[in-house]
Amino acid sequence: MDTALTQRLETIWRMESPVLTARLTRLLGGDVGRAEELVQDTWLAALERWPSQGVPDNPGAWLMTTARNRAIDVLRQHQRVAGQHAQYGSELEPLPLPPPDDSDALEDDIGDDLLRLMFVACHPVLAADARVALTLRLLGGLTTDEIARAFLAPEPTIAQRIVRAKRVLAQKQVPFDVPRHAALPERLASVLEVVYLIFNEGYAASAGDDWMRPALCDEALRLGRVLASRLPTWPQVQGLLALMELQASRTAARTDATGTPILLPDQDRTRWDWLQIARGQSALQQAVALGGSDDPYVLQAAIAECHARARRAEETDWARMAALYARLAQVQPSPVVELNRAVAVSRAKGAAAAWPLVEQLSADPRLRDYAPLAAVQGDLLAQLGRAADARAAFERAAALTANGRERALLQARAEALAQG
């Protein structure tokens, strides 16, 4: 199979597999596991035929028709043949997905199979790592091997997570639907958490030799855009999308040609994606207009926009950023948020003003082995002229991180201090 065909098939799979899985899950009464099996079978049939017979003009329709027929066969194997045929016959037509609609009539029951599947895959009955793996498998179109490589986990481990997740969903009889309006905020929080976990792992890899994993960022952004189009009046959805768009806009400037990290103050801002920044700013404005100014995702997006507004690093409004972090700490208390606030204070008022804040955080047991705390300590100590202490802090930060690129960067900063 030639490279061009392989790439085309991979693109088709990424685009169509979530739609197929979502549609078949609904037709099979919420059986995610059986739906995925049928989608896999359908794809194998395509791989057997298309290389020799050619890719159909409308591959999505071919896949849907084939998958639909396989679903009919499964339904016929069950005992209620006549009743099920009458019940599902009209539903098995490959109708297009309904457009987003936020009218009052649909506010409590959003008829969108992809959105339903997202709420199933991210159901809080599943552990966080299982939700992430299942979401990437069902909605991202990633193979088990791709997910394992993305998270530096053994493939059997990821496979077991996915199998267990589907088993739990079946055992708990999780319905294939979007929660009613009263229950939506709580369930939506789980969905947003999963999407942001995926994005964060792509934006700042927790382990391995790569500083970033752009494919994960792309998948999270795609899911965020689906959510925003289907739930346009929810400020937290717009806020998360804004945050991801604004952060992802810096991707091209965050590493050099060798993959070495480039810290934010040193980035070539002409390489930032200013169209993506505009999209992020638009989503942020919409979130604020919807009354979400104090939502944690919206506040984080506003912080990211402080960077986006500055065409040069020295133009960054660090005072505003410190104030936003202070508000975020009130809305969503966290030692990590306080650490970021301390960094903003150091930029706005100097290292001496920020050092007491960092010293207070160093006593928090939750940050005892947190590499960014040691790195911030190193940075502030260097600014305060305490080179030996700064070097020790950077060495400790390097020892604590599991990311190879980050470790090399921290070690280089320690060595630079040793050389004076």
C-alpha positions in Angstrom: 0.0 0.0 0.0 1.5 3.3 -1.1 2.2 6.2 1.4 -0.5 8.5 -0.1 -3.2 5.9 0.2 -2.1 5.0 3.7 -2.3 8.6 4.8 -5.7 9.0 3.2 -7.1 5.9 4.9 -5.8 7.1 8.3 -7.5 10.4 7.8 -10.8 8.7 6.8 -10.6 6.5 9.9 -9.9 9.5 12.2 -12.9 11.4 10.8 -15.4 8.6 10.4 -14.8 6.1 13.2 -16.3 8.4 16.0 -19.4 9.0 13.9 -19.9 5.3 13.1 -19.4 4.3 16.8 -21.8 6.9 18.0 -24.5 6.0 15.5 -24.2 2.3 16.1 -24.1 2.7 19.9 -27.5 4.4 19.7 -28.9 1.8 17.3 -27.7 -1.0 19.6 -29.3 0.5 22.6 -26.2 2.0 24.2 -23.9 -1.1 23.8 -20.6 0.7 23.3 -18.5 -2.5 23.2 -20.6 -4.1 20.5 -20.7 -0.9 18.5 -17.0 -0.6 18.5 -16.5 -4.2 17.5 -18.8 -3.6 14.5 -17.0 -0.5 13.5 -13.7 -2.3 13.6 -15.2 -5.1 11.5 -16.4 -2.5 9.0 -13.0 -0.9 8.8 -11.3 -4.2 8.2 -13.7 -4.8 5.3 -12.8 -1.4 3.9 -9.1 -2.2 4.2 -9.6 -5.5 2.3 -11.5 -3.9 -0.6 -10.4 -0.3 -1.1 -6.7 -0.8 -1.9 -7.7 -3.0 -4.9 -11.1 -1.6 -5.8 -10.4 2.0 -5.0 -11.8 4.3 -2.3 -15.5 5.1 -2.8 -16.4 8.7 -3.8 -18.2 9.0 -0.4 -16.2 6.7 2.0 -18.3 7.9 5.0 -21.5 6.7 3.4 -20.0 3.4 2.4 -18.8 2.8 5.9 -22.1 3.8 7.4 -24.1 1.6 5.1 -21.8 -1.4 5.8 -21.8 -0.8 9.5 -25.6 -0.4 9.5 -26.1 -3.7 7.8 -23.8 -5.4 10.3 -25.9 -3.8 13.1 -29.0 -5.2 11.5 -27.5 -8.7 11.4 -26.7 -8.4 15.1 -30.2 -7.3 15.9 -31.7 -10.2 13.9 -29.6 -12.7 15.9 -31.5 -11.7 19.0 -34.8 -13.3 19.8 -37.1 -10.3 19.1 -36.5 -10.4 15.3 -39.8 -9.2 14.1 -40.2 -6.6 16.8 -36.7 -5.2 16.6 -36.9 -5.0 12.8 -40.1 -2.9 13.1 -38.6 -0.8 15.9 -35.2 -0.1 14.3 -36.0 -0.3 10.6 -36.7 3.4 10.1 -33.8 4.4 12.3 -31.2 2.4 10.4 -31.1 4.9 7.5 -27.8 6.8 7.4 -29.3 10.2 8.2 -27.0 13.1 8.7 -26.2 14.3 12.2 -28.6 17.0 13.3 -27.2 20.5 13.4 -26.5 22.2 16.8 -29.7 23.7 18.3 -29.8 25.5 21.6 -33.5 26.4 21.4 -35.6 25.9 24.5 -37.2 22.9 23.0 -33.9 21.0 22.8 -32.2 22.5 25.9 -32.9 19.4 28.0 -32.3 16.8 25.4 -29.7 17.4 22.8 -30.1 15.0 19.9 -26.5 14.5 18.8 -24.9 11.0 18.8 -21.3 12.3 19.0 -22.2 14.4 22.1 -24.0 11.4 23.7 -20.9 9.2 23.1 -18.7 11.8 24.7 -20.8 11.9 27.8 -20.7 8.1 28.0 -16.9 7.8 27.5 -16.3 10.5 30.1 -18.8 9.2 32.6 -17.6 9.7 36.2 -18.3 6.1 37.1 -15.0 5.4 35.3 -11.6 6.2 36.7 -9.9 9.3 35.2 -7.3 7.2 33.3 -10.0 4.9 31.9 -12.0 7.9 30.7 -9.1 9.4 28.9 -8.2 6.1 27.2 -11.8 5.3 26.2 -12.3 8.9 24.9 -9.2 8.8 22.7 -10.2 5.3 21.4 -13.9 6.1 20.7 -13.8 9.8 19.8 -10.3 10.3 18.7 -10.0 7.3 16.5 -6.6 6.4 18.0 -5.5 2.8 18.2 -4.6 1.2 21.5 -1.0 1.3 20.4 -1.1 5.0 19.6 -2.7 5.8 23.0 -0.1 3.7 24.8 2.7 5.5 23.0 1.2 8.9 23.7 1.1 8.2 27.5 4.2 6.0 27.6 2.3 3.1 29.0 2.5 -0.6 27.9 -0.1 -1.4 25.2 -1.6 -4.3 27.3 -2.2 -1.8 30.2 -4.1 0.6 27.9 -6.0 -2.3 26.4 -7.1 -3.5 29.8 -8.2 0.0 30.8 -10.4 0.2 27.7 -11.9 -3.3 28.2 -12.6 -2.6 31.8 -14.1 0.7 31.0 -16.6 -0.8 28.6 -17.4 -3.6 31.0 -18.1 -1.0 33.8 -20.3 1.0 31.5 -22.3 -2.2 30.6 -22.5 -3.3 34.3 -23.7 0.1 35.5 -26.1 0.3 32.5 -24.9 3.9 31.7 -27.5 5.3 29.4 -26.5 6.5 25.9 -27.7 10.1 26.4 -26.9 13.6 27.4 -28.0 14.4 31.0 -31.1 16.4 31.5 -30.5 20.1 32.2 -30.4 19.8 36.0 -27.7 17.1 35.9 -25.7 18.5 33.0 -23.3 20.8 34.9 -21.9 18.0 37.1 -21.6 15.5 34.2 -20.2 18.2 31.9 -17.5 18.9 34.4 -16.3 15.3 33.9 -16.2 15.7 30.2 -14.3 19.0 30.3 -11.9 17.5 32.8 -11.1 14.6 30.4 -10.6 16.9 27.4 -8.3 19.2 29.4 -6.3 16.2 30.7 -5.7 15.1 27.1 -4.7 18.6 26.1 -2.3 19.1 29.0 -0.6 15.8 28.3 -0.1 16.9 24.7 1.0 20.5 25.6 3.5 19.6 28.4 4.2 15.9 28.3 4.5 14.5 31.8 7.2 11.9 30.9 9.3 10.7 28.0 11.7 12.4 25.6 9.4 14.9 23.9 8.5 18.3 25.3 5.1 18.2 23.5 2.8 15.6 21.9 0.9 17.8 19.4 -1.4 15.0 18.3 -3.0 14.9 21.7 -3.5 18.7 21.6 -5.2 18.3 18.2 -7.5 15.7 19.5 -8.5 17.7 22.6 -9.1 20.8 20.4 -11.3 18.8 18.1 -13.3 17.5 21.0 -13.5 21.0 22.5 -14.8 22.4 19.2 -17.5 19.7 19.0 -18.6 20.5 22.5 -18.6 24.3 21.8 -20.7 23.8 18.7 -23.2 21.6 20.5 -23.4 23.5 23.8 -22.8 27.1 22.6 -24.5 28.7 25.6 -22.4 27.1 28.3 -19.6 29.5 29.4 -17.3 26.8 30.8 -17.3 25.1 27.4 -16.4 28.3 25.6 -13.8 29.0 28.3 -12.0 25.7 27.9 -12.0 26.0 24.1 -10.6 29.5 24.5 -7.9 28.3 26.8 -6.8 25.5 24.5 -6.9 27.7 21.4 -4.7 30.3 23.1 -2.2 27.9 24.5 -2.0 25.8 21.3 -1.3 29.0 19.3 2.3 28.9 20.7 3.1 25.4 19.5 5.4 26.3 16.7 7.5 28.5 18.9 7.8 26.2 21.9 10.7 24.1 20.6 13.6 24.6 18.2 14.5 22.4 15.2 16.1 19.8 17.5 13.0 19.6 19.8 14.7 21.6 22.6 12.2 23.6 24.7 12.1 27.3 24.3 10.7 29.1 27.4 7.9 31.6 26.9 10.0 34.8 27.4 12.4 33.6 24.7 9.9 32.5 22.1 9.8 34.1 18.6 6.2 35.5 18.8 6.1 35.9 15.0 5.8 32.1 15.0 2.7 32.1 17.1 -0.6 31.4 15.2 -2.3 34.7 15.4 -5.4 33.4 13.6 -5.8 30.7 16.4 -5.2 33.5 19.0 -8.2 35.4 17.4 -10.3 32.2 17.6 -9.4 31.9 21.3 -10.1 35.5 22.0 -13.5 35.2 20.3 -14.4 32.2 22.5 -13.2 34.0 25.6 -15.4 37.0 24.8 -18.3 34.7 24.3 -17.7 33.0 27.6 -17.6 36.3 29.4 -20.7 37.5 27.7 -22.5 34.4 28.9 -21.7 35.3 32.5 -18.7 33.0 33.0 -16.1 35.6 34.2 -15.5 33.6 37.3 -15.4 30.1 35.8 -12.0 28.5 36.3 -11.5 27.7 32.6 -12.5 31.3 31.6 -10.1 32.7 34.2 -7.3 30.5 32.9 -8.1 31.6 29.3 -8.0 35.2 30.4 -4.5 34.6 31.8 -3.4 33.0 28.6 -4.8 36.0 26.7 -2.5 38.2 28.7 0.4 36.5 27.0 -1.4 36.6 23.6 -1.9 40.4 23.8 1.8 41.0 24.2 3.7 41.1 20.8 6.9 41.3 22.9 7.6 39.6 26.2 8.3 42.8 28.0 4.8 44.1 27.1 3.1 41.4 29.1 0.7 42.8 31.7 2.0 40.8 34.7 0.0 42.8 37.2 -3.3 41.9 35.5 -2.1 38.3 35.4 -1.3 38.2 39.1 -4.8 39.6 39.8 -6.4 36.9 37.7 -4.4 34.2 39.5 -5.5 35.7 42.8 -9.2 35.4 41.7 -8.6 31.9 40.3 -7.2 30.9 43.7 -10.4 32.1 45.4 -12.7 30.3 42.9 -10.6 27.1 42.7 -8.1 27.0 45.6 -4.9 25.1 44.7 -1.3 25.3 45.6 -0.4 25.1 41.9 -2.5 28.2 41.2 -0.8 30.0 44.1 2.6 29.0 42.7 1.7 30.5 39.3 0.5 33.6 41.1 3.8 33.9 42.8 5.5 33.8 39.4 3.3 36.6 38.1 4.0 38.6 41.2 7.8 38.1 40.6 7.4 39.5 37.1 5.3 42.4 38.2 7.0 43.4 41.5 10.3 41.5 41.6 11.7 38.3 43.1 11.8 39.8 46.6 8.1 40.3 46.6 7.4 36.8 45.4 9.9 34.9 47.5 7.7 34.9 50.7 4.8 33.4 48.7 7.0 30.6 47.4 8.5 29.9 50.8 5.1 29.5 52.2 4.2 27.0 49.5 7.4 25.0 50.1 5.8 23.8 53.3 2.8 22.4 51.6 3.1 18.6 51.5 1.2 18.5 48.2 4.1 20.2 46.5 6.9 18.3 48.2 7.9 16.4 45.0 6.6 19.0 42.5 9.3 19.8 40.0 7.9 23.2 39.0 8.1 24.5 42.6 11.8 23.7 42.7 12.2 25.3 39.3 10.5 28.5 40.5 12.6 28.5 43.6 15.7 28.3 41.4 14.6 31.1 39.2 13.8 33.5 42.1 17.0 32.6 44.0 19.1 33.3 40.9 17.4 36.7 40.6 18.1 37.4 44.3 21.8 36.7 43.7 21.9 33.4 45.6 23.6 31.3 42.8 24.6 28.3 44.9 21.1 27.9 46.3 19.6 28.4 42.9 21.8 25.8 41.4 20.7 23.3 44.1 17.0 24.1 43.4 17.4 23.5 39.6 19.2 20.2 40.3 16.4 19.1 42.5 13.8 20.1 39.9 15.7 18.1 37.3 15.7 15.1 39.5 12.0 15.3 40.1 10.8 15.6 36.5 10.1 12.5 34.3 10.3 14.4 31.1 13.7 14.1 29.4 13.6 17.5 27.6 12.5 19.3 30.7 15.3 17.6 32.7 17.9 18.6 30.2 16.7 22.2 30.3 16.8 22.4 34.1 20.3 20.7 34.3 21.5 23.3 31.8 20.3 26.1 34.0 22.1 24.5 37.0 25.3 24.2 35.1 25.2 27.8 33.9 25.0 28.9 37.5 28.0 26.7 38.4 30.0 28.3 35.7 29.1 31.8 37.0 
